[in-house]
Amino acid sequence: MTELTSKHPDGAREHARSFIERRLIEGYWSFGTPIPAVTLADEIGMSPSPVREALATLHGEGAIEVRHRDGYSVPRLMPHELADEYHVLGILAEGVAPHVVAPPLTEAGVRAEPHARARRLVMAIATAAGSNVAAAIFERSALRLVGYQRLEPELFSDWEGELALLEALLAGGEKAPLRAALRRYYARRIKAAGMLSRLAEQIAKRERKAFE
């Protein structure tokens, strides 16, 4: 048994899950990339069993996918699937956000990448949702969308202005303007789902060729 496993006798699966989620959020793997349990276990310093359990849990929640030949992998969404994810987030955010007041962004937060700022908004809403089911849906969609949100600045040159407006409205608790702004924000991404999906496919193909 490794030192790390011995330190987490009951929480090895959760430790592995946190490690995988962090890599998904950081964009460590590209779209459709296999997530090998044995390799991850070696990196974390534990046996493969809790890593496989963590992967199975994340798959059950819809955060990652299973491909017949490659096993578990990073989500690679078709345009309609991507549009559905944005649609669900938009409905939930619009319904819950008026009841949330988020703290203003720090200077570091303002400098953060768009996916990090978007995730902060989503998770601020999720935390205040008051429903474990709603919070789980927010978290699941945030993990599935993070790679695509990294690509949004390539399509939306005004992404900083969009997020700044949402952040200001959320911090100020302005309910009606916030709902309208959220509706526009997600409608725009639903409309662009096809372009985002194609852009992600192009990136995935380039990266696969680079490793051939």
BAVEX-970937 format. One record per residue: z, x, y of N, C-alpha, C, CB in turn; residue number from 0. Coordinates in steps of 0.1 Angstrom, whole numbers, plus 5000, padded with zeros to 4 digits. Glycine has a CB too. Layout:
N
<<Z; X; Y>; <Z; X; Y>; <Z; X; Y>; <Z; X; Y>; NUM>
...
// end
This chain:
212
<<5000; 5008; 4988>; <5000; 5000; 5000>; <5000; 5009; 5012>; <5012; 4990; 5000>; 0>
<<4992; 5006; 5022>; <4991; 5014; 5034>; <5003; 5011; 5043>; <4978; 5012; 5042>; 1>
<<5005; 5020; 5053>; <5016; 5018; 5063>; <5014; 5005; 5070>; <5016; 5030; 5072>; 2>
<<5002; 5002; 5075>; <4999; 4990; 5082>; <5002; 4977; 5074>; <4985; 4990; 5088>; 3>
<<4998; 4977; 5062>; <5000; 4966; 5053>; <5015; 4964; 5051>; <4993; 4967; 5040>; 4>
<<5023; 4974; 5050>; <5037; 4973; 5047>; <5044; 4968; 5059>; <5043; 4987; 5043>; 5>
<<5038; 4970; 5071>; <5044; 4965; 5084>; <5041; 4950; 5085>; <5039; 4973; 5096>; 6>
<<5031; 4945; 5078>; <5027; 4931; 5080>; <5027; 4924; 5066>; <5013; 4930; 5087>; 7>
<<5038; 4924; 5059>; <5038; 4919; 5045>; <5034; 4904; 5045>; <5051; 4921; 5039>; 8>
<<5038; 4896; 5055>; <5036; 4882; 5055>; <5025; 4879; 5066>; <5048; 4875; 5058>; 9>
<<5022; 4888; 5075>; <5012; 4885; 5085>; <4999; 4893; 5084>; <5018; 4887; 5098>; 10>
<<4996; 4898; 5073>; <4984; 4907; 5072>; <4972; 4898; 5075>; <4983; 4913; 5057>; 11>
<<4971; 4886; 5070>; <4960; 4878; 5072>; <4958; 4875; 5087>; <4961; 4865; 5064>; 12>
<<4969; 4872; 5094>; <4968; 4869; 5108>; <4964; 4882; 5116>; <4981; 4863; 5113>; 13>
<<4969; 4893; 5111>; <4966; 4906; 5118>; <4951; 4908; 5116>; <4974; 4917; 5112>; 14>
<<4946; 4906; 5104>; <4931; 4908; 5102>; <4923; 4898; 5110>; <4928; 4906; 5087>; 15>
<<4928; 4886; 5111>; <4921; 4875; 5119>; <4920; 4879; 5134>; <4928; 4862; 5118>; 16>
<<4931; 4884; 5139>; <4932; 4888; 5153>; <4922; 4900; 5156>; <4946; 4893; 5157>; 17>
<<4921; 4909; 5146>; <4912; 4920; 5147>; <4898; 4916; 5147>; <4915; 4930; 5135>; 18>
<<4894; 4906; 5138>; <4881; 4901; 5138>; <4877; 4893; 5150>; <4879; 4892; 5125>; 19>
<<4887; 4885; 5155>; <4884; 4877; 5167>; <4882; 4886; 5179>; <4896; 4867; 5170>; 20>
<<4890; 4897; 5180>; <4888; 4906; 5191>; <4874; 4912; 5191>; <4899; 4917; 5190>; 21>
<<4870; 4916; 5179>; <4856; 4922; 5178>; <4845; 4912; 5182>; <4854; 4927; 5164>; 22>
<<4847; 4899; 5178>; <4838; 4889; 5182>; <4837; 4887; 5197>; <4841; 4876; 5175>; 23>
<<4849; 4887; 5203>; <4850; 4885; 5217>; <4844; 4897; 5225>; <4865; 4883; 5222>; 24>
<<4846; 4909; 5220>; <4841; 4921; 5226>; <4826; 4923; 5224>; <4849; 4933; 5221>; 25>
<<4820; 4915; 5215>; <4806; 4917; 5212>; <4803; 4929; 5204>; <4798; 4918; 5225>; 26>
<<4813; 4933; 5195>; <4811; 4945; 5187>; <4799; 4944; 5177>; <4824; 4948; 5179>; 27>
<<4797; 4931; 5172>; <4786; 4928; 5163>; <4776; 4920; 5170>; <4791; 4921; 5150>; 28>
<<4763; 4922; 5166>; <4752; 4914; 5172>; <4751; 4901; 5164>; <4739; 4922; 5172>; 29>
<<4742; 4893; 5169>; <4739; 4880; 5163>; <4735; 4881; 5149>; <4729; 4872; 5172>; 30>
<<4741; 4874; 5140>; <4737; 4874; 5126>; <4741; 4886; 5118>; <4723; 4873; 5125>; 31>
<<4749; 4895; 5124>; <4753; 4908; 5117>; <4763; 4904; 5106>; <4759; 4918; 5127>; 32>
<<4761; 4910; 5094>; <4771; 4908; 5083>; <4785; 4914; 5087>; <4766; 4914; 5070>; 33>
<<4796; 4907; 5083>; <4809; 4912; 5085>; <4815; 4916; 5072>; <4818; 4901; 5093>; 34>
<<4814; 4929; 5068>; <4819; 4933; 5054>; <4834; 4934; 5054>; <4812; 4946; 5051>; 35>
<<4840; 4927; 5044>; <4855; 4927; 5043>; <4860; 4940; 5039>; <4859; 4917; 5033>; 36>
<<4854; 4947; 5030>; <4859; 4960; 5025>; <4859; 4971; 5036>; <4851; 4965; 5013>; 37>
<<4848; 4971; 5044>; <4847; 4981; 5055>; <4858; 4978; 5066>; <4833; 4980; 5062>; 38>
<<4859; 4965; 5069>; <4870; 4961; 5078>; <4884; 4964; 5073>; <4869; 4946; 5081>; 39>
<<4886; 4962; 5061>; <4899; 4965; 5055>; <4902; 4980; 5057>; <4900; 4961; 5040>; 40>
<<4892; 4989; 5054>; <4894; 5003; 5056>; <4898; 5007; 5071>; <4882; 5011; 5051>; 41>
<<4890; 5000; 5080>; <4893; 5003; 5094>; <4907; 4998; 5099>; <4882; 4996; 5103>; 42>
<<4911; 4986; 5094>; <4924; 4981; 5098>; <4935; 4988; 5091>; <4925; 4966; 5095>; 43>
<<4933; 4992; 5078>; <4943; 4999; 5071>; <4951; 4990; 5062>; <4952; 5006; 5080>; 44>
<<4944; 4981; 5055>; <4950; 4971; 5046>; <4941; 4968; 5034>; <4954; 4958; 5053>; 45>
<<4946; 4961; 5024>; <4937; 4958; 5013>; <4927; 4947; 5017>; <4946; 4953; 5001>; 46>
<<4916; 4946; 5010>; <4905; 4936; 5013>; <4910; 4922; 5012>; <4893; 4939; 5005>; 47>
<<4920; 4919; 5004>; <4923; 4905; 5002>; <4927; 4897; 5015>; <4935; 4904; 4992>; 48>
<<4936; 4902; 5023>; <4939; 4895; 5035>; <4928; 4894; 5045>; <4951; 4901; 5042>; 49>
<<4919; 4904; 5045>; <4907; 4904; 5053>; <4898; 4893; 5049>; <4900; 4917; 5053>; 50>
<<4896; 4891; 5035>; <4887; 4881; 5030>; <4894; 4867; 5033>; <4886; 4882; 5015>; 51>
<<4907; 4866; 5033>; <4913; 4853; 5036>; <4911; 4850; 5051>; <4929; 4854; 5033>; 52>
<<4912; 4860; 5059>; <4910; 4858; 5074>; <4896; 4853; 5076>; <4913; 4871; 5082>; 53>
<<4886; 4860; 5070>; <4872; 4856; 5071>; <4870; 4842; 5066>; <4863; 4866; 5064>; 54>
<<4876; 4838; 5055>; <4874; 4825; 5050>; <4880; 4814; 5059>; <4881; 4824; 5036>; 55>
<<4891; 4818; 5065>; <4898; 4808; 5075>; <4888; 4807; 5087>; <4911; 4814; 5079>; 56>
<<4883; 4818; 5092>; <4874; 4817; 5104>; <4862; 4809; 5101>; <4871; 4831; 5109>; 57>
<<4857; 4811; 5089>; <4845; 4803; 5084>; <4848; 4789; 5083>; <4839; 4809; 5071>; 58>
<<4860; 4785; 5078>; <4864; 4771; 5076>; <4865; 4765; 5090>; <4877; 4771; 5069>; 59>
<<4868; 4772; 5100>; <4870; 4767; 5114>; <4856; 4767; 5121>; <4880; 4775; 5122>; 60>
<<4846; 4773; 5115>; <4833; 4773; 5121>; <4830; 4785; 5131>; <4831; 4761; 5129>; 61>
<<4840; 4794; 5132>; <4838; 4805; 5141>; <4828; 4816; 5136>; <4852; 4812; 5143>; 62>
<<4826; 4817; 5123>; <4816; 4826; 5117>; <4809; 4818; 5107>; <4823; 4839; 5111>; 63>
<<4798; 4825; 5102>; <4789; 4818; 5092>; <4789; 4825; 5079>; <4775; 4817; 5098>; 64>
<<4784; 4819; 5069>; <4782; 4825; 5056>; <4767; 4824; 5053>; <4790; 4818; 5044>; 65>
<<4761; 4836; 5050>; <4747; 4837; 5046>; <4747; 4841; 5031>; <4739; 4847; 5055>; 66>
<<4738; 4835; 5024>; <4738; 4836; 5009>; <4737; 4851; 5005>; <4726; 4829; 5003>; 67>
<<4729; 4859; 5011>; <4727; 4873; 5007>; <4737; 4882; 5013>; <4713; 4877; 5010>; 68>
<<4741; 4879; 5026>; <4749; 4889; 5034>; <4764; 4885; 5034>; <4744; 4889; 5048>; 69>
<<4768; 4874; 5029>; <4782; 4870; 5030>; <4785; 4865; 5044>; <4791; 4881; 5026>; 70>
<<4797; 4868; 5049>; <4801; 4863; 5062>; <4793; 4871; 5073>; <4816; 4865; 5064>; 71>
<<4790; 4864; 5084>; <4782; 4870; 5094>; <4786; 4864; 5108>; <4767; 4869; 5092>; 72>
<<4782; 4871; 5118>; <4783; 4866; 5132>; <4774; 4854; 5134>; <4780; 4877; 5143>; 73>
<<4778; 4843; 5141>; <4770; 4831; 5143>; <4756; 4835; 5149>; <4777; 4821; 5152>; 74>
<<4746; 4829; 5144>; <4732; 4830; 5149>; <4727; 4816; 5151>; <4723; 4839; 5140>; 75>
<<4728; 4810; 5163>; <4726; 4796; 5165>; <4711; 4792; 5168>; <4735; 4791; 5176>; 76>
<<4707; 4782; 5162>; <4694; 4776; 5165>; <4695; 4769; 5179>; <4689; 4766; 5154>; 77>
<<4684; 4767; 5186>; <4686; 4760; 5199>; <4694; 4747; 5199>; <4672; 4757; 5205>; 78>
<<4691; 4739; 5189>; <4699; 4726; 5189>; <4714; 4728; 5186>; <4693; 4716; 5179>; 79>
<<4717; 4738; 5178>; <4731; 4741; 5175>; <4738; 4747; 5188>; <4732; 4751; 5164>; 80>
<<4731; 4755; 5195>; <4736; 4761; 5207>; <4739; 4750; 5218>; <4727; 4772; 5213>; 81>
<<4729; 4741; 5219>; <4730; 4730; 5228>; <4742; 4721; 5225>; <4717; 4722; 5229>; 82>
<<4744; 4719; 5212>; <4755; 4711; 5207>; <4768; 4717; 5211>; <4754; 4709; 5192>; 83>
<<4769; 4730; 5209>; <4782; 4737; 5213>; <4785; 4735; 5228>; <4781; 4752; 5209>; 84>
<<4775; 4737; 5236>; <4777; 4736; 5250>; <4781; 4721; 5254>; <4765; 4740; 5258>; 85>
<<4774; 4712; 5247>; <4776; 4698; 5249>; <4791; 4694; 5246>; <4767; 4689; 5240>; 86>
<<4796; 4698; 5234>; <4810; 4695; 5230>; <4819; 4701; 5240>; <4812; 4700; 5216>; 87>
<<4817; 4714; 5244>; <4826; 4720; 5254>; <4826; 4713; 5267>; <4822; 4735; 5256>; 88>
<<4814; 4709; 5271>; <4813; 4702; 5284>; <4821; 4689; 5284>; <4799; 4699; 5287>; 89>
<<4819; 4681; 5273>; <4826; 4668; 5272>; <4842; 4670; 5273>; <4823; 4661; 5260>; 90>
<<4846; 4680; 5265>; <4861; 4682; 5264>; <4866; 4688; 5277>; <4864; 4692; 5253>; 91>
<<4859; 4697; 5283>; <4863; 4703; 5296>; <4863; 4693; 5307>; <4854; 4715; 5300>; 92>
<<4853; 4685; 5308>; <4853; 4675; 5318>; <4864; 4665; 5317>; <4839; 4668; 5318>; 93>
<<4868; 4662; 5304>; <4878; 4652; 5302>; <4892; 4657; 5305>; <4878; 4647; 5288>; 94>
<<4894; 4670; 5302>; <4908; 4676; 5303>; <4910; 4683; 5316>; <4910; 4685; 5292>; 95>
<<4900; 4690; 5321>; <4901; 4699; 5333>; <4908; 4693; 5345>; <4888; 4704; 5337>; 96>
<<4906; 4680; 5348>; <4913; 4675; 5360>; <4928; 4675; 5359>; <4908; 4661; 5362>; 97>
<<4933; 4677; 5347>; <4948; 4677; 5346>; <4953; 4691; 5345>; <4952; 4670; 5333>; 98>
<<4945; 4701; 5348>; <4948; 4715; 5347>; <4948; 4722; 5361>; <4939; 4723; 5337>; 99>
<<4958; 4730; 5363>; <4957; 4739; 5375>; <4959; 4753; 5370>; <4968; 4735; 5386>; 100>
<<4948; 4761; 5372>; <4949; 4775; 5367>; <4952; 4784; 5379>; <4935; 4779; 5361>; 101>
<<4959; 4795; 5376>; <4963; 4805; 5386>; <4950; 4811; 5392>; <4973; 4815; 5381>; 102>
<<4950; 4815; 5404>; <4939; 4822; 5410>; <4936; 4835; 5402>; <4941; 4825; 5425>; 103>
<<4923; 4839; 5402>; <4920; 4852; 5395>; <4926; 4864; 5402>; <4904; 4853; 5395>; 104>
<<4929; 4874; 5394>; <4933; 4887; 5399>; <4921; 4894; 5403>; <4942; 4895; 5389>; 105>
<<4922; 4906; 5410>; <4911; 4914; 5413>; <4903; 4918; 5401>; <4915; 4926; 5421>; 106>
<<4911; 4922; 5390>; <4905; 4926; 5377>; <4897; 4914; 5371>; <4916; 4931; 5367>; 107>
<<4903; 4902; 5373>; <4896; 4891; 5367>; <4883; 4888; 5374>; <4905; 4879; 5368>; 108>
<<4882; 4890; 5387>; <4870; 4888; 5395>; <4859; 4898; 5390>; <4872; 4890; 5410>; 109>
<<4863; 4910; 5386>; <4854; 4920; 5382>; <4850; 4919; 5367>; <4860; 4934; 5384>; 110>
<<4856; 4910; 5360>; <4853; 4908; 5346>; <4839; 4903; 5343>; <4863; 4899; 5339>; 111>
<<4834; 4906; 5331>; <4821; 4901; 5327>; <4821; 4886; 5326>; <4817; 4907; 5313>; 112>
<<4809; 4880; 5327>; <4808; 4866; 5328>; <4814; 4859; 5316>; <4794; 4861; 5329>; 113>
<<4812; 4865; 5303>; <4817; 4858; 5292>; <4833; 4858; 5292>; <4813; 4865; 5279>; 114>
<<4839; 4868; 5298>; <4853; 4869; 5299>; <4859; 4859; 5309>; <4858; 4883; 5303>; 115>
<<4851; 4857; 5320>; <4856; 4848; 5330>; <4854; 4833; 5325>; <4848; 4849; 5343>; 116>
<<4843; 4831; 5318>; <4840; 4818; 5312>; <4851; 4815; 5301>; <4826; 4817; 5306>; 117>
<<4854; 4825; 5293>; <4864; 4823; 5283>; <4878; 4820; 5289>; <4865; 4835; 5274>; 118>
<<4881; 4826; 5300>; <4894; 4824; 5307>; <4895; 4809; 5312>; <4896; 4833; 5319>; 119>
<<4884; 4804; 5317>; <4883; 4791; 5322>; <4885; 4781; 5310>; <4870; 4788; 5329>; 120>
<<4878; 4783; 5299>; <4879; 4775; 5288>; <4892; 4775; 5282>; <4868; 4779; 5277>; 121>
<<4898; 4787; 5280>; <4911; 4787; 5274>; <4923; 4782; 5283>; <4914; 4802; 5270>; 122>
<<4921; 4783; 5296>; <4931; 4777; 5305>; <4931; 4762; 5303>; <4928; 4781; 5320>; 123>
<<4919; 4756; 5302>; <4918; 4742; 5299>; <4923; 4738; 5286>; <4903; 4737; 5300>; 124>
<<4920; 4747; 5276>; <4925; 4744; 5262>; <4940; 4744; 5261>; <4919; 4754; 5252>; 125>
<<4946; 4754; 5268>; <4961; 4755; 5267>; <4968; 4743; 5273>; <4965; 4768; 5275>; 126>
<<4962; 4737; 5283>; <4968; 4725; 5289>; <4963; 4712; 5283>; <4965; 4725; 5304>; 127>
<<4955; 4713; 5273>; <4949; 4700; 5267>; <4960; 4692; 5261>; <4939; 4704; 5256>; 128>
<<4971; 4698; 5256>; <4982; 4690; 5250>; <4978; 4684; 5236>; <4985; 4678; 5259>; 129>
<<4968; 4690; 5230>; <4963; 4685; 5217>; <4959; 4698; 5209>; <4952; 4675; 5218>; 130>
<<4966; 4699; 5197>; <4962; 4710; 5189>; <4947; 4710; 5184>; <4971; 4711; 5177>; 131>
<<4943; 4697; 5182>; <4929; 4696; 5177>; <4919; 4700; 5188>; <4926; 4681; 5173>; 132>
<<4922; 4695; 5201>; <4913; 4699; 5212>; <4913; 4714; 5214>; <4917; 4692; 5225>; 133>
<<4925; 4720; 5214>; <4927; 4734; 5216>; <4919; 4742; 5205>; <4941; 4739; 5216>; 134>
<<4919; 4737; 5193>; <4912; 4744; 5182>; <4897; 4743; 5184>; <4916; 4738; 5168>; 135>
<<4892; 4732; 5189>; <4878; 4731; 5192>; <4874; 4740; 5203>; <4874; 4716; 5195>; 136>
<<4882; 4741; 5213>; <4879; 4750; 5224>; <4878; 4764; 5219>; <4889; 4749; 5235>; 137>
<<4888; 4768; 5211>; <4888; 4782; 5206>; <4876; 4785; 5197>; <4901; 4784; 5198>; 138>
<<4873; 4776; 5188>; <4862; 4777; 5179>; <4849; 4779; 5187>; <4860; 4765; 5169>; 139>
<<4846; 4770; 5196>; <4834; 4771; 5204>; <4833; 4784; 5212>; <4832; 4759; 5213>; 140>
<<4845; 4788; 5218>; <4845; 4800; 5226>; <4841; 4812; 5217>; <4859; 4803; 5231>; 141>
<<4845; 4813; 5205>; <4841; 4824; 5196>; <4827; 4823; 5192>; <4850; 4824; 5183>; 142>
<<4822; 4811; 5190>; <4807; 4810; 5186>; <4798; 4812; 5198>; <4805; 4795; 5181>; 143>
<<4803; 4810; 5210>; <4794; 4811; 5222>; <4795; 4824; 5229>; <4797; 4800; 5231>; 144>
<<4805; 4833; 5225>; <4807; 4844; 5234>; <4795; 4854; 5235>; <4819; 4852; 5228>; 145>
<<4788; 4855; 5224>; <4776; 4864; 5225>; <4765; 4858; 5234>; <4770; 4866; 5211>; 146>
<<4764; 4845; 5233>; <4754; 4839; 5242>; <4758; 4839; 5256>; <4751; 4824; 5237>; 147>
<<4771; 4838; 5259>; <4775; 4838; 5273>; <4773; 4852; 5279>; <4790; 4835; 5273>; 148>
<<4773; 4862; 5271>; <4770; 4876; 5276>; <4755; 4876; 5281>; <4772; 4886; 5265>; 149>
<<4747; 4867; 5276>; <4732; 4868; 5279>; <4730; 4859; 5291>; <4724; 4863; 5268>; 150>
<<4739; 4850; 5295>; <4736; 4841; 5306>; <4732; 4847; 5319>; <4749; 4832; 5308>; 151>
<<4738; 4859; 5323>; <4733; 4865; 5336>; <4718; 4868; 5336>; <4741; 4877; 5338>; 152>
<<4712; 4870; 5324>; <4698; 4873; 5324>; <4689; 4861; 5327>; <4694; 4878; 5310>; 153>
<<4695; 4849; 5326>; <4688; 4836; 5329>; <4693; 4830; 5342>; <4690; 4826; 5318>; 154>
<<4706; 4832; 5345>; <4712; 4826; 5357>; <4716; 4837; 5367>; <4724; 4817; 5353>; 155>
<<4708; 4839; 5377>; <4711; 4850; 5387>; <4723; 4846; 5395>; <4699; 4852; 5396>; 156>
<<4726; 4833; 5396>; <4738; 4829; 5404>; <4750; 4826; 5396>; <4734; 4816; 5412>; 157>
<<4751; 4832; 5384>; <4763; 4829; 5375>; <4776; 4832; 5382>; <4762; 4837; 5362>; 158>
<<4777; 4843; 5390>; <4789; 4846; 5397>; <4794; 4835; 5406>; <4788; 4859; 5405>; 159>
<<4784; 4829; 5414>; <4787; 4818; 5422>; <4792; 4806; 5415>; <4775; 4814; 5431>; 160>
<<4785; 4803; 5404>; <4789; 4792; 5395>; <4803; 4793; 5391>; <4780; 4791; 5383>; 161>
<<4807; 4805; 5385>; <4820; 4806; 5380>; <4831; 4807; 5391>; <4821; 4819; 5372>; 162>
<<4827; 4813; 5402>; <4836; 4813; 5414>; <4840; 4799; 5418>; <4830; 4822; 5425>; 163>
<<4830; 4791; 5419>; <4832; 4777; 5423>; <4841; 4770; 5413>; <4819; 4769; 5424>; 164>
<<4839; 4771; 5400>; <4847; 4765; 5390>; <4862; 4770; 5391>; <4841; 4767; 5376>; 165>
<<4863; 4783; 5392>; <4876; 4789; 5393>; <4884; 4784; 5405>; <4875; 4805; 5394>; 166>
<<4877; 4783; 5417>; <4883; 4778; 5429>; <4888; 4764; 5427>; <4874; 4780; 5441>; 167>
<<4879; 4755; 5422>; <4882; 4741; 5420>; <4893; 4739; 5410>; <4870; 4733; 5415>; 168>
<<4893; 4748; 5399>; <4904; 4747; 5389>; <4917; 4751; 5395>; <4900; 4755; 5377>; 169>
<<4917; 4762; 5403>; <4929; 4766; 5409>; <4935; 4757; 5419>; <4927; 4780; 5416>; 170>
<<4926; 4749; 5426>; <4930; 4740; 5436>; <4933; 4726; 5431>; <4919; 4739; 5447>; 171>
<<4929; 4723; 5419>; <4932; 4710; 5413>; <4924; 4699; 5419>; <4947; 4707; 5415>; 172>
<<4912; 4702; 5424>; <4903; 4692; 5430>; <4896; 4685; 5419>; <4893; 4698; 5440>; 173>
<<4900; 4673; 5415>; <4896; 4666; 5403>; <4881; 4662; 5403>; <4905; 4654; 5400>; 174>
<<4877; 4654; 5413>; <4864; 4649; 5413>; <4853; 4660; 5414>; <4862; 4639; 5424>; 175>
<<4855; 4669; 5424>; <4845; 4680; 5425>; <4845; 4689; 5412>; <4848; 4688; 5437>; 176>
<<4856; 4691; 5406>; <4857; 4699; 5394>; <4849; 4692; 5383>; <4872; 4701; 5390>; 177>
<<4851; 4679; 5381>; <4843; 4672; 5370>; <4828; 4673; 5373>; <4848; 4658; 5370>; 178>
<<4824; 4672; 5385>; <4810; 4672; 5388>; <4804; 4686; 5386>; <4808; 4668; 5403>; 179>
<<4812; 4696; 5390>; <4808; 4710; 5388>; <4807; 4714; 5374>; <4818; 4720; 5396>; 180>
<<4817; 4710; 5365>; <4816; 4712; 5351>; <4804; 4705; 5345>; <4829; 4707; 5344>; 181>
<<4801; 4693; 5349>; <4790; 4686; 5344>; <4777; 4694; 5346>; <4789; 4672; 5350>; 182>
<<4775; 4699; 5359>; <4763; 4707; 5362>; <4763; 4720; 5354>; <4763; 4709; 5377>; 183>
<<4774; 4726; 5353>; <4775; 4739; 5346>; <4770; 4738; 5332>; <4790; 4744; 5347>; 184>
<<4776; 4728; 5324>; <4772; 4727; 5310>; <4758; 4721; 5308>; <4782; 4719; 5303>; 185>
<<4754; 4712; 5317>; <4741; 4706; 5316>; <4730; 4717; 5317>; <4739; 4695; 5327>; 186>
<<4733; 4726; 5326>; <4723; 4737; 5328>; <4722; 4746; 5316>; <4728; 4746; 5340>; 187>
<<4733; 4748; 5309>; <4733; 4756; 5297>; <4727; 4749; 5285>; <4747; 4761; 5294>; 188>
<<4729; 4736; 5285>; <4723; 4728; 5274>; <4708; 4729; 5276>; <4728; 4713; 5274>; 189>
<<4703; 4728; 5288>; <4689; 4728; 5291>; <4683; 4742; 5287>; <4686; 4725; 5305>; 190>
<<4690; 4752; 5289>; <4686; 4766; 5287>; <4688; 4771; 5272>; <4692; 4776; 5297>; 191>
<<4693; 4762; 5264>; <4697; 4767; 5250>; <4686; 4773; 5243>; <4703; 4755; 5242>; 192>
<<4674; 4768; 5244>; <4662; 4774; 5237>; <4659; 4788; 5242>; <4650; 4765; 5239>; 193>
<<4660; 4790; 5255>; <4657; 4804; 5260>; <4668; 4813; 5256>; <4656; 4803; 5275>; 194>
<<4681; 4809; 5256>; <4692; 4817; 5252>; <4691; 4821; 5237>; <4705; 4811; 5255>; 195>
<<4687; 4811; 5229>; <4686; 4814; 5214>; <4675; 4823; 5212>; <4683; 4800; 5207>; 196>
<<4663; 4822; 5218>; <4652; 4831; 5216>; <4656; 4845; 5221>; <4640; 4826; 5224>; 197>
<<4663; 4846; 5232>; <4667; 4859; 5237>; <4676; 4866; 5227>; <4674; 4858; 5251>; 198>
<<4685; 4859; 5222>; <4694; 4864; 5212>; <4687; 4869; 5199>; <4705; 4854; 5208>; 199>
<<4677; 4861; 5195>; <4669; 4865; 5183>; <4661; 4878; 5186>; <4659; 4854; 5180>; 200>
<<4656; 4880; 5198>; <4649; 4892; 5202>; <4658; 4904; 5201>; <4643; 4891; 5216>; 201>
<<4670; 4902; 5206>; <4680; 4913; 5206>; <4684; 4917; 5192>; <4693; 4909; 5214>; 202>
<<4686; 4906; 5183>; <4690; 4909; 5169>; <4679; 4916; 5162>; <4693; 4895; 5162>; 203>
<<4666; 4912; 5164>; <4655; 4919; 5158>; <4654; 4933; 5162>; <4642; 4912; 5161>; 204>
<<4656; 4936; 5175>; <4655; 4950; 5180>; <4666; 4959; 5173>; <4656; 4951; 5195>; 205>
<<4678; 4953; 5172>; <4689; 4960; 5166>; <4687; 4963; 5151>; <4702; 4953; 5169>; 206>
<<4681; 4953; 5144>; <4679; 4955; 5130>; <4668; 4966; 5128>; <4674; 4941; 5124>; 207>
<<4658; 4966; 5136>; <4648; 4976; 5135>; <4653; 4990; 5138>; <4636; 4973; 5144>; 208>
<<4662; 4991; 5147>; <4668; 5004; 5150>; <4676; 5010; 5139>; <4678; 5002; 5162>; 209>
<<4681; 5001; 5130>; <4689; 5006; 5118>; <4680; 5007; 5105>; <4701; 4997; 5116>; 210>
<<4668; 5003; 5106>; <4659; 5004; 5094>; <4655; 5019; 5092>; <4647; 4995; 5096>; 211>
// end
